[in-house]
Amino acid sequence: KRVHDAVHGQILLPPLCVAIVDTRQFQRMRKLKQLGTAELVYPSATHTRFEHSLGVAHKAAKVAREIKEAQPDLGIDDVDILCVQIAGLVHDLGHGPFSHQFE
């Protein structure tokens, strides 16, 4: 499935990632702001954890593919790349609202 991302353009999500994105648990991140209260100072800072996680999944897969090409002796295969992409996709699932405010 292709998803348009404001930062990365067209993102291609494999079926397993789409199945994860379609879950209620993942969809709840549409309501969680990645930047917390930053929009009170910067009105256009309205990035959600949903958008952020899609971007992280995209970048994680891209980096894994680049490592695979640069270091073929590592034996990285498509399953490894998918696992890295899923890890990027779900890395924020456990966060609640304002969870980064205290870091």
N, C-alpha and C positions, 0 to 999 in steps of 0.2 A: 504494500500500500504506500502511496506517495502522500506526504504531508507537507504543506507549505509552512516553513519556519521563517519568521521575520528576520532572523540573523543569518541562518545558514541556507536559505532558499528551499529547494525541494529536498526532502529527506525521504529516503526509501526505508520502510520498516518491513522486515520479514514477517511472515504469518505468526510466528510465536510471539514476537514483540507486539503485534496488533492484538493478539489475544490477551496479553497482559494489560495493554492500554485500555482495552474495553472493559476491564473489571471495575467494579464499584470502588474498590480500594484505590485504584490508580486515578479514576475520574475525580475523586474527592480533592485531588491536588489542584484542580482547576480553581478552587476556592481559596487556596493558601498562597499568600504572597511570598515570593522568594526574597524580596527586599524589605519585608516587614513594614516599618513605618517610614521608610525612606521617601515614600511618595508625599509625605507631609511637607518635606523640604523640596523634593524634586517631583513635581506633579506628573511627569511622564514616566517615572520609575514604577511601572505597574506589572512587572514580570511575575508570572506565577510559577509555582513549583512544577506544574504540569509542563509548561513551555520549557522550563529549564531542564527537566528530565529528558524530554525529547532531544534537546540539543546535546546533552551529555551523552546520550546513547549514540547519536550520530558521530560525535567527535571520538568517542571511545572506539567505535568500530573502525573509523578512519585511521586512528593511530595504530590499532592492532594490525590492520592491513599493511600499513607502512613498515611496521616492524617485521611482518612476515616477508615482505619483499626485500628489505635491507639485510635480513639475517635468516636466510632459508634453512640454515643448519639447526635452527631452533625447532623446526618441524611444526610450526603453527599451521593449523588447518582451519577450515570454515566453521567447524564446531567450536573451536577455541574463540574465533572472532565473534560468533554469535553469543557465547557465554560472556565475553567482555562487554558486548553491546547490551545484553540483558542486565548485567551488573550496573552499568551506567544508567540504564532506564529506571531501575528500582531503588537506586541509592538513597532517595529521599522519601520513600514510602512511609517510614516510621515517624517522620517529623510532624509535629503539630503546629498550630499557629504560633508565630513569634518565637520559634525554637532557636533562632540564631541571635536573638536580641541580647542574650547574656554572654556571648562569646567574646 
